[in-house]
Amino acid sequence: MLYIIGLGLGDEKDITLRGLEAVRSCRKVYVEAYTSLLSFGISSDGLSKLEELYGKTIAVADREMVEEKADTFLSEASESDVGFLVVGDPFGATTHTDLVIRAKKLGVKVEVIHNASVMNAVGACGLQLYRFGETVSIPFFTDSWRPDSFYEKIMENQRLGLHTLCLLDIQVKEPSLEHLCRGKKVYLPPRFMTVNTALSQLLEVEQVRGKQAYSEESKCVGIARLGSIDQVIIAGSMRDLLAVDFGPPLHCLIIVGQTHELEDEMLRFFSLS
């Protein structure tokens, strides 16, 4: 059996009882460490916290292993129980859907154990989940790569009066293009996009596209470390949020659509003004 187990958003204690029982029953356990991270990250210290509470030795599965060498632990799962731990919910990233498909094609049984993810926990800001439109991802811009496919989706959500959840780029174990050109695999330091960077990029795209999908006055909600004890939720205009220090990662951003009076009342608790 391959167990794909959601860890939730906060720390090692957010695992469900069912998830914990599954982990303790497994012969081998991996934790995925690049689509998201817990409040303490997946450092050696963070890993030891997981191992101490769960009572198991845990191996870190990076992007390369999950996307290119998944056959290793899928083969193990064909012979014994293997746990694959995912921050948030197992289906919060398409990578994990692909993993399920690959397992089923190999005849490996799969059991998924769900948990909280950013997709539902954003309701903490007071905006109703059923009033959200399509979620978009904001990647880091470079000098030569400034993709803006998210713009049309935001504009369509705004046209329909729906809120837009923006998931911000996470770069963990990204290869250096300069070294790849030399035939060497050297990884760049981890980077996590902030609300401020996302807003700057969004406003840059609006200047270029000019279709008024949003503006500096558009109401937004910036969120940091959602689900953790020290989570931060601040509502305000794009211009106002640009100046806010949201602290350590992970961050996400909501561009607010049309609101109900109950949503407005909740947002006032998080408003800058």
DRENGU-947448 format. One record per residue (C-alpha): residue in three letters; chain; x, y, z. Coordinates in Angstrom, 2 decimals. Layout:
residues N
<atom><resn>Ala</resn><chain>A</chain><east>X</east><north>Y</north><up>Z</up></atom>
...
***
This chain:
residues 273
<atom><resn>Met</resn><chain>A</chain><east>0.00</east><north>0.00</north><up>0.00</up></atom>
<atom><resn>Leu</resn><chain>A</chain><east>1.13</east><north>3.55</north><up>-0.77</up></atom>
<atom><resn>Tyr</resn><chain>A</chain><east>-0.31</east><north>5.94</north><up>1.78</up></atom>
<atom><resn>Ile</resn><chain>A</chain><east>-0.37</east><north>9.59</north><up>0.65</up></atom>
<atom><resn>Ile</resn><chain>A</chain><east>-0.89</east><north>11.52</north><up>3.86</up></atom>
<atom><resn>Gly</resn><chain>A</chain><east>-1.69</east><north>15.21</north><up>4.29</up></atom>
<atom><resn>Leu</resn><chain>A</chain><east>0.17</east><north>16.95</north><up>7.11</up></atom>
<atom><resn>Gly</resn><chain>A</chain><east>-1.90</east><north>20.13</north><up>7.28</up></atom>
<atom><resn>Leu</resn><chain>A</chain><east>-0.44</east><north>23.61</north><up>7.34</up></atom>
<atom><resn>Gly</resn><chain>A</chain><east>1.02</east><north>24.35</north><up>10.75</up></atom>
<atom><resn>Asp</resn><chain>A</chain><east>3.51</east><north>21.98</north><up>12.32</up></atom>
<atom><resn>Glu</resn><chain>A</chain><east>4.10</east><north>18.29</north><up>12.98</up></atom>
<atom><resn>Lys</resn><chain>A</chain><east>1.05</east><north>18.15</north><up>15.30</up></atom>
<atom><resn>Asp</resn><chain>A</chain><east>-1.43</east><north>18.94</north><up>12.53</up></atom>
<atom><resn>Ile</resn><chain>A</chain><east>-1.42</east><north>15.41</north><up>11.17</up></atom>
<atom><resn>Thr</resn><chain>A</chain><east>-4.77</east><north>13.62</north><up>11.67</up></atom>
<atom><resn>Leu</resn><chain>A</chain><east>-5.08</east><north>10.61</north><up>13.99</up></atom>
<atom><resn>Arg</resn><chain>A</chain><east>-5.82</east><north>8.44</north><up>10.97</up></atom>
<atom><resn>Gly</resn><chain>A</chain><east>-2.74</east><north>9.81</north><up>9.23</up></atom>
<atom><resn>Leu</resn><chain>A</chain><east>-0.57</east><north>9.18</north><up>12.28</up></atom>
<atom><resn>Glu</resn><chain>A</chain><east>-1.79</east><north>5.59</north><up>12.55</up></atom>
<atom><resn>Ala</resn><chain>A</chain><east>-0.94</east><north>5.05</north><up>8.88</up></atom>
<atom><resn>Val</resn><chain>A</chain><east>2.57</east><north>6.53</north><up>9.29</up></atom>
<atom><resn>Arg</resn><chain>A</chain><east>3.30</east><north>4.26</north><up>12.25</up></atom>
<atom><resn>Ser</resn><chain>A</chain><east>2.15</east><north>1.21</north><up>10.27</up></atom>
<atom><resn>Cys</resn><chain>A</chain><east>4.49</east><north>1.92</north><up>7.36</up></atom>
<atom><resn>Arg</resn><chain>A</chain><east>7.80</east><north>0.20</north><up>6.78</up></atom>
<atom><resn>Lys</resn><chain>A</chain><east>9.26</east><north>3.29</north><up>5.10</up></atom>
<atom><resn>Val</resn><chain>A</chain><east>8.17</east><north>6.95</north><up>5.17</up></atom>
<atom><resn>Tyr</resn><chain>A</chain><east>9.05</east><north>9.85</north><up>2.87</up></atom>
<atom><resn>Val</resn><chain>A</chain><east>8.19</east><north>13.54</north><up>3.19</up></atom>
<atom><resn>Glu</resn><chain>A</chain><east>7.79</east><north>15.65</north><up>0.08</up></atom>
<atom><resn>Ala</resn><chain>A</chain><east>9.74</east><north>18.88</north><up>0.42</up></atom>
<atom><resn>Tyr</resn><chain>A</chain><east>9.26</east><north>21.24</north><up>-2.49</up></atom>
<atom><resn>Thr</resn><chain>A</chain><east>5.62</east><north>22.11</north><up>-3.25</up></atom>
<atom><resn>Ser</resn><chain>A</chain><east>5.17</east><north>23.59</north><up>0.25</up></atom>
<atom><resn>Leu</resn><chain>A</chain><east>6.63</east><north>23.48</north><up>3.75</up></atom>
<atom><resn>Leu</resn><chain>A</chain><east>5.57</east><north>23.37</north><up>7.37</up></atom>
<atom><resn>Ser</resn><chain>A</chain><east>6.17</east><north>26.32</north><up>9.67</up></atom>
<atom><resn>Phe</resn><chain>A</chain><east>9.61</east><north>24.97</north><up>10.64</up></atom>
<atom><resn>Gly</resn><chain>A</chain><east>10.61</east><north>23.91</north><up>7.12</up></atom>
<atom><resn>Ile</resn><chain>A</chain><east>12.19</east><north>20.56</north><up>6.29</up></atom>
<atom><resn>Ser</resn><chain>A</chain><east>15.58</east><north>21.19</north><up>7.85</up></atom>
<atom><resn>Ser</resn><chain>A</chain><east>17.39</east><north>18.56</north><up>9.90</up></atom>
<atom><resn>Asp</resn><chain>A</chain><east>15.83</east><north>20.07</north><up>13.02</up></atom>
<atom><resn>Gly</resn><chain>A</chain><east>12.36</east><north>20.10</north><up>11.47</up></atom>
<atom><resn>Leu</resn><chain>A</chain><east>12.74</east><north>16.53</north><up>10.28</up></atom>
<atom><resn>Ser</resn><chain>A</chain><east>13.73</east><north>15.39</north><up>13.76</up></atom>
<atom><resn>Lys</resn><chain>A</chain><east>10.49</east><north>16.89</north><up>15.12</up></atom>
<atom><resn>Leu</resn><chain>A</chain><east>8.48</east><north>14.81</north><up>12.68</up></atom>
<atom><resn>Glu</resn><chain>A</chain><east>10.46</east><north>11.68</north><up>13.48</up></atom>
<atom><resn>Glu</resn><chain>A</chain><east>10.17</east><north>12.16</north><up>17.23</up></atom>
<atom><resn>Leu</resn><chain>A</chain><east>6.40</east><north>12.58</north><up>17.20</up></atom>
<atom><resn>Tyr</resn><chain>A</chain><east>5.64</east><north>9.99</north><up>14.53</up></atom>
<atom><resn>Gly</resn><chain>A</chain><east>8.10</east><north>7.41</north><up>15.84</up></atom>
<atom><resn>Lys</resn><chain>A</chain><east>9.53</east><north>6.69</north><up>12.39</up></atom>
<atom><resn>Thr</resn><chain>A</chain><east>12.67</east><north>7.46</north><up>10.41</up></atom>
<atom><resn>Ile</resn><chain>A</chain><east>11.67</east><north>9.80</north><up>7.57</up></atom>
<atom><resn>Ala</resn><chain>A</chain><east>13.48</east><north>10.35</north><up>4.27</up></atom>
<atom><resn>Val</resn><chain>A</chain><east>13.19</east><north>13.65</north><up>2.40</up></atom>
<atom><resn>Ala</resn><chain>A</chain><east>11.85</east><north>13.33</north><up>-1.16</up></atom>
<atom><resn>Asp</resn><chain>A</chain><east>12.93</east><north>16.30</north><up>-3.27</up></atom>
<atom><resn>Arg</resn><chain>A</chain><east>11.56</east><north>17.39</north><up>-6.65</up></atom>
<atom><resn>Glu</resn><chain>A</chain><east>14.01</east><north>15.22</north><up>-8.60</up></atom>
<atom><resn>Met</resn><chain>A</chain><east>13.08</east><north>12.10</north><up>-6.67</up></atom>
<atom><resn>Val</resn><chain>A</chain><east>9.32</east><north>12.60</north><up>-6.89</up></atom>
<atom><resn>Glu</resn><chain>A</chain><east>9.22</east><north>13.57</north><up>-10.56</up></atom>
<atom><resn>Glu</resn><chain>A</chain><east>12.02</east><north>11.39</north><up>-11.94</up></atom>
<atom><resn>Lys</resn><chain>A</chain><east>12.69</east><north>8.56</north><up>-9.50</up></atom>
<atom><resn>Ala</resn><chain>A</chain><east>9.27</east><north>7.80</north><up>-8.03</up></atom>
<atom><resn>Asp</resn><chain>A</chain><east>9.59</east><north>4.21</north><up>-9.23</up></atom>
<atom><resn>Thr</resn><chain>A</chain><east>11.93</east><north>3.63</north><up>-6.29</up></atom>
<atom><resn>Phe</resn><chain>A</chain><east>9.32</east><north>4.05</north><up>-3.57</up></atom>
<atom><resn>Leu</resn><chain>A</chain><east>6.48</east><north>2.81</north><up>-5.80</up></atom>
<atom><resn>Ser</resn><chain>A</chain><east>8.41</east><north>-0.44</north><up>-6.09</up></atom>
<atom><resn>Glu</resn><chain>A</chain><east>8.80</east><north>-0.51</north><up>-2.29</up></atom>
<atom><resn>Ala</resn><chain>A</chain><east>5.04</east><north>0.11</north><up>-1.92</up></atom>
<atom><resn>Ser</resn><chain>A</chain><east>4.31</east><north>-2.97</north><up>-4.04</up></atom>
<atom><resn>Glu</resn><chain>A</chain><east>5.95</east><north>-5.12</north><up>-1.37</up></atom>
<atom><resn>Ser</resn><chain>A</chain><east>5.20</east><north>-3.27</north><up>1.89</up></atom>
<atom><resn>Asp</resn><chain>A</chain><east>3.39</east><north>-0.23</north><up>3.28</up></atom>
<atom><resn>Val</resn><chain>A</chain><east>5.06</east><north>3.05</north><up>2.33</up></atom>
<atom><resn>Gly</resn><chain>A</chain><east>4.02</east><north>6.49</north><up>3.56</up></atom>
<atom><resn>Phe</resn><chain>A</chain><east>4.39</east><north>9.65</north><up>1.46</up></atom>
<atom><resn>Leu</resn><chain>A</chain><east>3.83</east><north>12.79</north><up>3.55</up></atom>
<atom><resn>Val</resn><chain>A</chain><east>2.58</east><north>15.95</north><up>1.87</up></atom>
<atom><resn>Val</resn><chain>A</chain><east>2.28</east><north>19.40</north><up>3.46</up></atom>
<atom><resn>Gly</resn><chain>A</chain><east>-1.33</east><north>20.56</north><up>3.26</up></atom>
<atom><resn>Asp</resn><chain>A</chain><east>-3.61</east><north>18.17</north><up>1.39</up></atom>
<atom><resn>Pro</resn><chain>A</chain><east>-2.32</east><north>15.44</north><up>-0.95</up></atom>
<atom><resn>Phe</resn><chain>A</chain><east>-4.15</east><north>16.89</north><up>-3.95</up></atom>
<atom><resn>Gly</resn><chain>A</chain><east>-2.99</east><north>20.47</north><up>-3.44</up></atom>
<atom><resn>Ala</resn><chain>A</chain><east>-0.41</east><north>19.91</north><up>-6.21</up></atom>
<atom><resn>Thr</resn><chain>A</chain><east>-0.73</east><north>18.15</north><up>-9.58</up></atom>
<atom><resn>Thr</resn><chain>A</chain><east>2.51</east><north>16.27</north><up>-8.81</up></atom>
<atom><resn>His</resn><chain>A</chain><east>0.65</east><north>14.10</north><up>-6.36</up></atom>
<atom><resn>Thr</resn><chain>A</chain><east>-2.17</east><north>13.31</north><up>-8.79</up></atom>
<atom><resn>Asp</resn><chain>A</chain><east>0.51</east><north>12.11</north><up>-11.20</up></atom>
<atom><resn>Leu</resn><chain>A</chain><east>1.94</east><north>9.94</north><up>-8.42</up></atom>
<atom><resn>Val</resn><chain>A</chain><east>-1.44</east><north>8.26</north><up>-7.85</up></atom>
<atom><resn>Ile</resn><chain>A</chain><east>-1.81</east><north>7.57</north><up>-11.58</up></atom>
<atom><resn>Arg</resn><chain>A</chain><east>1.67</east><north>6.04</north><up>-11.77</up></atom>
<atom><resn>Ala</resn><chain>A</chain><east>0.99</east><north>3.87</north><up>-8.72</up></atom>
<atom><resn>Lys</resn><chain>A</chain><east>-2.30</east><north>2.56</north><up>-10.08</up></atom>
<atom><resn>Lys</resn><chain>A</chain><east>-0.70</east><north>1.75</north><up>-13.45</up></atom>
<atom><resn>Leu</resn><chain>A</chain><east>1.85</east><north>-0.38</north><up>-11.58</up></atom>
<atom><resn>Gly</resn><chain>A</chain><east>-0.91</east><north>-2.12</north><up>-9.64</up></atom>
<atom><resn>Val</resn><chain>A</chain><east>0.09</east><north>-0.50</north><up>-6.33</up></atom>
<atom><resn>Lys</resn><chain>A</chain><east>-2.80</east><north>0.10</north><up>-3.93</up></atom>
<atom><resn>Val</resn><chain>A</chain><east>-3.17</east><north>3.73</north><up>-2.87</up></atom>
<atom><resn>Glu</resn><chain>A</chain><east>-4.90</east><north>5.21</north><up>0.17</up></atom>
<atom><resn>Val</resn><chain>A</chain><east>-5.16</east><north>9.00</north><up>0.49</up></atom>
<atom><resn>Ile</resn><chain>A</chain><east>-5.60</east><north>10.64</north><up>3.90</up></atom>
<atom><resn>His</resn><chain>A</chain><east>-6.72</east><north>14.25</north><up>3.59</up></atom>
<atom><resn>Asn</resn><chain>A</chain><east>-5.93</east><north>17.32</north><up>5.68</up></atom>
<atom><resn>Ala</resn><chain>A</chain><east>-6.33</east><north>21.10</north><up>5.62</up></atom>
<atom><resn>Ser</resn><chain>A</chain><east>-4.80</east><north>22.99</north><up>2.71</up></atom>
<atom><resn>Val</resn><chain>A</chain><east>-4.47</east><north>26.60</north><up>1.60</up></atom>
<atom><resn>Met</resn><chain>A</chain><east>-7.44</east><north>25.99</north><up>-0.71</up></atom>
<atom><resn>Asn</resn><chain>A</chain><east>-9.87</east><north>25.79</north><up>2.22</up></atom>
<atom><resn>Ala</resn><chain>A</chain><east>-7.98</east><north>27.46</north><up>5.07</up></atom>
<atom><resn>Val</resn><chain>A</chain><east>-8.09</east><north>30.85</north><up>3.27</up></atom>
<atom><resn>Gly</resn><chain>A</chain><east>-11.65</east><north>31.04</north><up>4.55</up></atom>
<atom><resn>Ala</resn><chain>A</chain><east>-10.05</east><north>32.27</north><up>7.80</up></atom>
<atom><resn>Cys</resn><chain>A</chain><east>-10.00</east><north>35.79</north><up>6.33</up></atom>
<atom><resn>Gly</resn><chain>A</chain><east>-13.80</east><north>35.84</north><up>6.16</up></atom>
<atom><resn>Leu</resn><chain>A</chain><east>-14.27</east><north>35.48</north><up>2.42</up></atom>
<atom><resn>Gln</resn><chain>A</chain><east>-16.67</east><north>32.68</north><up>1.56</up></atom>
<atom><resn>Leu</resn><chain>A</chain><east>-15.07</east><north>29.75</north><up>-0.25</up></atom>
<atom><resn>Tyr</resn><chain>A</chain><east>-17.96</east><north>29.30</north><up>-2.69</up></atom>
<atom><resn>Arg</resn><chain>A</chain><east>-17.34</east><north>32.87</north><up>-3.90</up></atom>
<atom><resn>Phe</resn><chain>A</chain><east>-13.82</east><north>32.09</north><up>-5.18</up></atom>
<atom><resn>Gly</resn><chain>A</chain><east>-13.09</east><north>31.69</north><up>-8.88</up></atom>
<atom><resn>Glu</resn><chain>A</chain><east>-10.15</east><north>29.96</north><up>-10.55</up></atom>
<atom><resn>Thr</resn><chain>A</chain><east>-6.96</east><north>29.89</north><up>-8.50</up></atom>
<atom><resn>Val</resn><chain>A</chain><east>-3.82</east><north>31.27</north><up>-10.15</up></atom>
<atom><resn>Ser</resn><chain>A</chain><east>-0.09</east><north>30.85</north><up>-9.57</up></atom>
<atom><resn>Ile</resn><chain>A</chain><east>2.31</east><north>33.81</north><up>-9.67</up></atom>
<atom><resn>Pro</resn><chain>A</chain><east>5.85</east><north>32.77</north><up>-10.70</up></atom>
<atom><resn>Phe</resn><chain>A</chain><east>9.01</east><north>34.75</north><up>-10.03</up></atom>
<atom><resn>Phe</resn><chain>A</chain><east>9.83</east><north>37.03</north><up>-12.96</up></atom>
<atom><resn>Thr</resn><chain>A</chain><east>13.32</east><north>37.04</north><up>-14.46</up></atom>
<atom><resn>Asp</resn><chain>A</chain><east>14.98</east><north>39.44</north><up>-16.89</up></atom>
<atom><resn>Ser</resn><chain>A</chain><east>14.04</east><north>37.21</north><up>-19.82</up></atom>
<atom><resn>Trp</resn><chain>A</chain><east>10.90</east><north>35.42</north><up>-18.54</up></atom>
<atom><resn>Arg</resn><chain>A</chain><east>7.86</east><north>37.37</north><up>-17.37</up></atom>
<atom><resn>Pro</resn><chain>A</chain><east>4.82</east><north>35.12</north><up>-17.88</up></atom>
<atom><resn>Asp</resn><chain>A</chain><east>1.41</east><north>36.71</north><up>-17.38</up></atom>
<atom><resn>Ser</resn><chain>A</chain><east>-1.11</east><north>33.99</north><up>-18.25</up></atom>
<atom><resn>Phe</resn><chain>A</chain><east>-2.68</east><north>34.53</north><up>-14.82</up></atom>
<atom><resn>Tyr</resn><chain>A</chain><east>-3.88</east><north>37.99</north><up>-15.89</up></atom>
<atom><resn>Glu</resn><chain>A</chain><east>-6.79</east><north>36.79</north><up>-18.06</up></atom>
<atom><resn>Lys</resn><chain>A</chain><east>-7.95</east><north>34.43</north><up>-15.31</up></atom>
<atom><resn>Ile</resn><chain>A</chain><east>-7.97</east><north>37.21</north><up>-12.73</up></atom>
<atom><resn>Met</resn><chain>A</chain><east>-9.86</east><north>39.44</north><up>-15.15</up></atom>
<atom><resn>Glu</resn><chain>A</chain><east>-12.49</east><north>36.74</north><up>-15.72</up></atom>
<atom><resn>Asn</resn><chain>A</chain><east>-12.89</east><north>36.20</north><up>-11.98</up></atom>
<atom><resn>Gln</resn><chain>A</chain><east>-13.34</east><north>39.93</north><up>-11.51</up></atom>
<atom><resn>Arg</resn><chain>A</chain><east>-15.91</east><north>40.05</north><up>-14.32</up></atom>
<atom><resn>Leu</resn><chain>A</chain><east>-17.90</east><north>37.37</north><up>-12.48</up></atom>
<atom><resn>Gly</resn><chain>A</chain><east>-17.49</east><north>39.12</north><up>-9.13</up></atom>
<atom><resn>Leu</resn><chain>A</chain><east>-15.41</east><north>36.25</north><up>-7.73</up></atom>
<atom><resn>His</resn><chain>A</chain><east>-12.36</east><north>36.32</north><up>-5.45</up></atom>
<atom><resn>Thr</resn><chain>A</chain><east>-9.00</east><north>35.14</north><up>-6.81</up></atom>
<atom><resn>Leu</resn><chain>A</chain><east>-6.60</east><north>33.10</north><up>-4.69</up></atom>
<atom><resn>Cys</resn><chain>A</chain><east>-3.03</east><north>33.69</north><up>-5.87</up></atom>
<atom><resn>Leu</resn><chain>A</chain><east>-0.53</east><north>30.99</north><up>-4.92</up></atom>
<atom><resn>Leu</resn><chain>A</chain><east>2.97</east><north>32.44</north><up>-4.79</up></atom>
<atom><resn>Asp</resn><chain>A</chain><east>6.09</east><north>30.86</north><up>-6.20</up></atom>
<atom><resn>Ile</resn><chain>A</chain><east>8.23</east><north>28.49</north><up>-4.13</up></atom>
<atom><resn>Gln</resn><chain>A</chain><east>11.66</east><north>27.62</north><up>-5.46</up></atom>
<atom><resn>Val</resn><chain>A</chain><east>13.38</east><north>24.83</north><up>-3.56</up></atom>
<atom><resn>Lys</resn><chain>A</chain><east>16.35</east><north>23.00</north><up>-5.05</up></atom>
<atom><resn>Glu</resn><chain>A</chain><east>16.13</east><north>24.89</north><up>-8.34</up></atom>
<atom><resn>Pro</resn><chain>A</chain><east>19.07</east><north>24.16</north><up>-10.66</up></atom>
<atom><resn>Ser</resn><chain>A</chain><east>21.35</east><north>27.01</north><up>-11.72</up></atom>
<atom><resn>Leu</resn><chain>A</chain><east>20.99</east><north>27.53</north><up>-15.48</up></atom>
<atom><resn>Glu</resn><chain>A</chain><east>24.54</east><north>28.84</north><up>-15.64</up></atom>
<atom><resn>His</resn><chain>A</chain><east>25.93</east><north>25.63</north><up>-14.15</up></atom>
<atom><resn>Leu</resn><chain>A</chain><east>23.58</east><north>23.42</north><up>-16.19</up></atom>
<atom><resn>Cys</resn><chain>A</chain><east>25.05</east><north>24.94</north><up>-19.35</up></atom>
<atom><resn>Arg</resn><chain>A</chain><east>28.44</east><north>23.78</north><up>-18.08</up></atom>
<atom><resn>Gly</resn><chain>A</chain><east>27.15</east><north>20.28</north><up>-17.46</up></atom>
<atom><resn>Lys</resn><chain>A</chain><east>27.04</east><north>20.67</north><up>-13.68</up></atom>
<atom><resn>Lys</resn><chain>A</chain><east>24.04</east><north>20.38</north><up>-11.39</up></atom>
<atom><resn>Val</resn><chain>A</chain><east>24.28</east><north>23.14</north><up>-8.79</up></atom>
<atom><resn>Tyr</resn><chain>A</chain><east>21.20</east><north>24.28</north><up>-6.90</up></atom>
<atom><resn>Leu</resn><chain>A</chain><east>20.20</east><north>27.85</north><up>-6.10</up></atom>
<atom><resn>Pro</resn><chain>A</chain><east>19.33</east><north>28.90</north><up>-2.53</up></atom>
<atom><resn>Pro</resn><chain>A</chain><east>15.62</east><north>28.43</north><up>-1.67</up></atom>
<atom><resn>Arg</resn><chain>A</chain><east>13.33</east><north>31.37</north><up>-2.49</up></atom>
<atom><resn>Phe</resn><chain>A</chain><east>9.78</east><north>32.03</north><up>-1.39</up></atom>
<atom><resn>Met</resn><chain>A</chain><east>7.73</east><north>34.79</north><up>-3.00</up></atom>
<atom><resn>Thr</resn><chain>A</chain><east>6.34</east><north>37.45</north><up>-0.69</up></atom>
<atom><resn>Val</resn><chain>A</chain><east>3.02</east><north>39.24</north><up>-0.96</up></atom>
<atom><resn>Asn</resn><chain>A</chain><east>4.97</east><north>42.39</north><up>-1.79</up></atom>
<atom><resn>Thr</resn><chain>A</chain><east>6.79</east><north>40.82</north><up>-4.75</up></atom>
<atom><resn>Ala</resn><chain>A</chain><east>3.54</east><north>39.34</north><up>-6.04</up></atom>
<atom><resn>Leu</resn><chain>A</chain><east>1.81</east><north>42.71</north><up>-5.89</up></atom>
<atom><resn>Ser</resn><chain>A</chain><east>4.70</east><north>44.45</north><up>-7.66</up></atom>
<atom><resn>Gln</resn><chain>A</chain><east>4.59</east><north>41.88</north><up>-10.46</up></atom>
<atom><resn>Leu</resn><chain>A</chain><east>0.80</east><north>42.06</north><up>-10.74</up></atom>
<atom><resn>Leu</resn><chain>A</chain><east>0.88</east><north>45.84</north><up>-11.07</up></atom>
<atom><resn>Glu</resn><chain>A</chain><east>3.66</east><north>45.61</north><up>-13.65</up></atom>
<atom><resn>Val</resn><chain>A</chain><east>1.53</east><north>43.24</north><up>-15.74</up></atom>
<atom><resn>Glu</resn><chain>A</chain><east>-1.47</east><north>45.57</north><up>-15.45</up></atom>
<atom><resn>Gln</resn><chain>A</chain><east>0.65</east><north>48.43</north><up>-16.80</up></atom>
<atom><resn>Val</resn><chain>A</chain><east>1.61</east><north>46.30</north><up>-19.79</up></atom>
<atom><resn>Arg</resn><chain>A</chain><east>-1.81</east><north>44.72</north><up>-20.46</up></atom>
<atom><resn>Gly</resn><chain>A</chain><east>-3.91</east><north>47.75</north><up>-19.52</up></atom>
<atom><resn>Lys</resn><chain>A</chain><east>-7.31</east><north>46.01</north><up>-19.45</up></atom>
<atom><resn>Gln</resn><chain>A</chain><east>-8.08</east><north>47.15</north><up>-15.88</up></atom>
<atom><resn>Ala</resn><chain>A</chain><east>-8.36</east><north>43.70</north><up>-14.37</up></atom>
<atom><resn>Tyr</resn><chain>A</chain><east>-7.27</east><north>45.41</north><up>-11.15</up></atom>
<atom><resn>Ser</resn><chain>A</chain><east>-5.46</east><north>48.55</north><up>-9.97</up></atom>
<atom><resn>Glu</resn><chain>A</chain><east>-3.48</east><north>49.92</north><up>-7.04</up></atom>
<atom><resn>Glu</resn><chain>A</chain><east>-6.84</east><north>50.59</north><up>-5.36</up></atom>
<atom><resn>Ser</resn><chain>A</chain><east>-8.10</east><north>47.02</north><up>-5.71</up></atom>
<atom><resn>Lys</resn><chain>A</chain><east>-8.98</east><north>45.41</north><up>-2.39</up></atom>
<atom><resn>Cys</resn><chain>A</chain><east>-6.75</east><north>42.45</north><up>-1.48</up></atom>
<atom><resn>Val</resn><chain>A</chain><east>-5.95</east><north>40.19</north><up>1.45</up></atom>
<atom><resn>Gly</resn><chain>A</chain><east>-2.34</east><north>39.28</north><up>2.16</up></atom>
<atom><resn>Ile</resn><chain>A</chain><east>-1.77</east><north>36.13</north><up>4.22</up></atom>
<atom><resn>Ala</resn><chain>A</chain><east>1.39</east><north>34.68</north><up>5.73</up></atom>
<atom><resn>Arg</resn><chain>A</chain><east>1.98</east><north>31.32</north><up>7.45</up></atom>
<atom><resn>Leu</resn><chain>A</chain><east>-1.65</east><north>30.30</north><up>7.11</up></atom>
<atom><resn>Gly</resn><chain>A</chain><east>-2.65</east><north>27.70</north><up>9.66</up></atom>
<atom><resn>Ser</resn><chain>A</chain><east>0.25</east><north>28.45</north><up>12.00</up></atom>
<atom><resn>Ile</resn><chain>A</chain><east>0.03</east><north>30.02</north><up>15.44</up></atom>
<atom><resn>Asp</resn><chain>A</chain><east>1.68</east><north>33.19</north><up>14.10</up></atom>
<atom><resn>Gln</resn><chain>A</chain><east>-0.39</east><north>33.48</north><up>10.93</up></atom>
<atom><resn>Val</resn><chain>A</chain><east>-0.87</east><north>37.01</north><up>9.59</up></atom>
<atom><resn>Ile</resn><chain>A</chain><east>-3.97</east><north>38.21</north><up>7.70</up></atom>
<atom><resn>Ile</resn><chain>A</chain><east>-4.12</east><north>41.82</north><up>6.50</up></atom>
<atom><resn>Ala</resn><chain>A</chain><east>-6.72</east><north>43.39</north><up>4.20</up></atom>
<atom><resn>Gly</resn><chain>A</chain><east>-6.18</east><north>46.57</north><up>2.23</up></atom>
<atom><resn>Ser</resn><chain>A</chain><east>-5.58</east><north>48.03</north><up>-1.19</up></atom>
<atom><resn>Met</resn><chain>A</chain><east>-2.74</east><north>46.76</north><up>-3.37</up></atom>
<atom><resn>Arg</resn><chain>A</chain><east>-0.94</east><north>50.03</north><up>-2.73</up></atom>
<atom><resn>Asp</resn><chain>A</chain><east>-1.27</east><north>49.74</north><up>1.06</up></atom>
<atom><resn>Leu</resn><chain>A</chain><east>-0.23</east><north>46.08</north><up>1.20</up></atom>
<atom><resn>Leu</resn><chain>A</chain><east>2.92</east><north>46.81</north><up>-0.81</up></atom>
<atom><resn>Ala</resn><chain>A</chain><east>4.35</east><north>48.52</north><up>2.28</up></atom>
<atom><resn>Val</resn><chain>A</chain><east>3.48</east><north>45.75</north><up>4.78</up></atom>
<atom><resn>Asp</resn><chain>A</chain><east>6.12</east><north>43.37</north><up>6.13</up></atom>
<atom><resn>Phe</resn><chain>A</chain><east>4.38</east><north>39.99</north><up>6.29</up></atom>
<atom><resn>Gly</resn><chain>A</chain><east>7.40</east><north>38.22</north><up>7.78</up></atom>
<atom><resn>Pro</resn><chain>A</chain><east>8.67</east><north>34.71</north><up>6.97</up></atom>
<atom><resn>Pro</resn><chain>A</chain><east>7.06</east><north>32.40</north><up>4.36</up></atom>
<atom><resn>Leu</resn><chain>A</chain><east>4.79</east><north>30.98</north><up>3.17</up></atom>
<atom><resn>His</resn><chain>A</chain><east>2.67</east><north>33.81</north><up>1.74</up></atom>
<atom><resn>Cys</resn><chain>A</chain><east>-0.43</east><north>33.89</north><up>-0.43</up></atom>
<atom><resn>Leu</resn><chain>A</chain><east>-2.63</east><north>36.67</north><up>-1.79</up></atom>
<atom><resn>Ile</resn><chain>A</chain><east>-6.34</east><north>37.12</north><up>-2.47</up></atom>
<atom><resn>Ile</resn><chain>A</chain><east>-7.69</east><north>39.66</north><up>-4.94</up></atom>
<atom><resn>Val</resn><chain>A</chain><east>-11.16</east><north>40.41</north><up>-3.60</up></atom>
<atom><resn>Gly</resn><chain>A</chain><east>-14.18</east><north>40.31</north><up>-5.90</up></atom>
<atom><resn>Gln</resn><chain>A</chain><east>-17.72</east><north>41.44</north><up>-5.06</up></atom>
<atom><resn>Thr</resn><chain>A</chain><east>-18.44</east><north>40.97</north><up>-1.37</up></atom>
<atom><resn>His</resn><chain>A</chain><east>-21.42</east><north>40.13</north><up>0.82</up></atom>
<atom><resn>Glu</resn><chain>A</chain><east>-22.02</east><north>42.31</north><up>3.89</up></atom>
<atom><resn>Leu</resn><chain>A</chain><east>-20.87</east><north>39.46</north><up>6.17</up></atom>
<atom><resn>Glu</resn><chain>A</chain><east>-17.61</east><north>39.22</north><up>4.22</up></atom>
<atom><resn>Asp</resn><chain>A</chain><east>-17.14</east><north>42.99</north><up>4.56</up></atom>
<atom><resn>Glu</resn><chain>A</chain><east>-17.73</east><north>42.78</north><up>8.29</up></atom>
<atom><resn>Met</resn><chain>A</chain><east>-15.10</east><north>40.06</north><up>8.68</up></atom>
<atom><resn>Leu</resn><chain>A</chain><east>-12.58</east><north>41.86</north><up>6.47</up></atom>
<atom><resn>Arg</resn><chain>A</chain><east>-12.82</east><north>44.94</north><up>8.70</up></atom>
<atom><resn>Phe</resn><chain>A</chain><east>-11.22</east><north>42.93</north><up>11.51</up></atom>
<atom><resn>Phe</resn><chain>A</chain><east>-8.14</east><north>42.50</north><up>9.30</up></atom>
<atom><resn>Ser</resn><chain>A</chain><east>-8.15</east><north>45.93</north><up>7.65</up></atom>
<atom><resn>Leu</resn><chain>A</chain><east>-5.23</east><north>48.33</north><up>7.80</up></atom>
<atom><resn>Ser</resn><chain>A</chain><east>-7.59</east><north>51.29</north><up>8.10</up></atom>
***
